[in-house]
C-alpha cells in the first residue's frame, strides 16, 4: 500500500507523455524487493509465465486426431468440442460455418500486421472452455490454428463481453459494442497489450473479444 501511494504521488508529477509510456521494470522490482519470500515467489512466477505459449496449451488441451493433426480433447464439463455439439448450441449451424463467420468479423477489427500473420494459419478446431468465476454464465471458447508451413500452432481465446456492472449507475452513452469497450479499456490501461486483442460479433450475434490463450 505504501509503494502504491508513493507511485501515485510520483505519477501525479510526471509529464503526460512520459506517464503514458511508463512501465514497471520487472528486474528492478525483483532487485528492490526486501521480502525474501515475496522475491522468491515473484522469480518462480515470472519464470513460469515466460514459458507459457501456445505450444504449452496444445500439450495440455489437445490430442491427435488420428490423421497426423491436432484437435481439442473433448472433456466435459470443462471442454466441449464444437464438432460434437448440436447445431443449436453454436448458432444453429455447423461449427465450421460458425467459426468462419466469426473469424471474418474478428479479422475486420484486428491490426493489419496481425491479420496478415493469421493468414499463414488455418483454423482446425474450436471448443467451449470453462474458465474463471469472473466469466461464469458467459460464452468462452478456444480456437486452434495450425500453420500451413510448419508445425507451428496458435491458440486464441474468445470471450463474451457483456455490459459493465457499473453501466446502470453512470450517465454515459451505451457503447456500440461491448467487446470494443473491453478491448479499448485494456489498451488504455496497459502500456503493451496483447497483439491479438480485438473485438468481433460472432455468427449468433453475441459481442465477443479475442486474446491469445
Buried (B, 14 or more C-beta within 10 A) or exposed (E): EEEEEEEEEEEEEEEEEEEEEEEEEEEEEBEEBEEEEEBEEBEEEBEEEEEEEBBEBBEEBBEEEEEEEBBBEBBEEEBBBBBEBEEEBBBEBBBEBBBEBBBEBBBEBBEEEBBEBBEEBEBBBBBBBEBEEEBEEEBBBBBBBBEEEEEEBBBBBBBBBBEBEEEEEEEEEEBEBBBBBBBBEBEEEEEEEBEBBBBBBBBBEBBBBBBBB
